[in-house]
Amino acid sequence: MGNVTSGVAAKFAFFPPDPPTYDVSKDEGGKLVFSGVSGDKNMDVHLVETKGGNKVVASFWKHPFARFTILYSHGNAADLGQMHELFIELRAHLRVNIMSYDYSGYGASSGKPSEFNTYHDIEAVYNCLKSEYGVKQEDLILYGQSVGSGPTLHMASQLKRLRAVVLHSAILSGIRVLYNIKVTFWFDIFKNIDKIRHVTCPVLVIHGTEDDIVDLSHGKRLWELAKEKYDPLWVKGGGHCNLETYPEYIKHLRKFINAMEKLSLSNQTKKELTSTPSIELKHNKCLRFGKK
């Protein structure tokens, strides 16, 4: 029974583009690059081996003055070749690094897509961020779009020092996309409704009011369940796959990133004051958060 239900869930949940929109090759210097996609000198390509034995493609988009790094888990029916223009825009407007990846069986990543493979995928990419770029939890924002909310909340429920989480057109669970149920069945997939209760960092929820694939009620319930809520963005008239085209999308994200930077600086200052009380007493009139 378990194999049957998990197989049905996999068929329902995963629709990788066929054929993929890009391939991975090596340039003359032996560096991994995307073929079929315009290059970017500030983008690195990685092949990361997962605990499930697959090799997933990850791309790291560098910003020279990045405040944070976003680990982006994209939606269904997409791969990195289709996402690169969005990443260029987000990197520029938000002043962040972006690490994204293709799930097992998507794009040029090997293996087959499944719920647990997406968990292995994001864990391997997170480890790559730590080892290759020295990214700390405190400087990391997890971003999950649609199905990508599954691996995002899987990681966020385990990492207790994350800077923030963004849930974009997110799902409560796989079966809840199809049916309005009150309990979670054991064979359901991406049980976000349960995992978000264990997320301790600020959570921003973005959802379209006219989403005909994942109802707005999913986003609203996830926001209600978040412990550290940030002002949500309900995009009036927005669907499931077009929220990036609304001007309030990037405006709200920029406001969120700025708020997370202020929070980070405030926490850092408090930590310094706690460790050096004599300095606090001597210079307390100069310590005003947010003042340059």
ABEGO torsion letter per residue (X at the ends): XAAAAAAAAAAAABBBBOBBABBBBBBAAGBBBBBGBBBBAABBBBBBBBAAGBBBBBBBBBBAABABBBBBBBBBGBBAAAAAAAAAAAAAAAGBBBBBBBBBGBEABBEBBBAAAAAAAAAAAAAAAAAAAGBBAAABBBBBBEAAAAAAAAAAAABAABABBBBBGBBABAAAAABBBABBBAABBGBAAAAAAABABBBBBBBBAABAABBAAAAAAAAAABABBBBBBBBBGBBAAAAAABAAAAAAAAAAAAAAAAAAAAAAAAAAAAABAAAAAAAAAABBBGBX
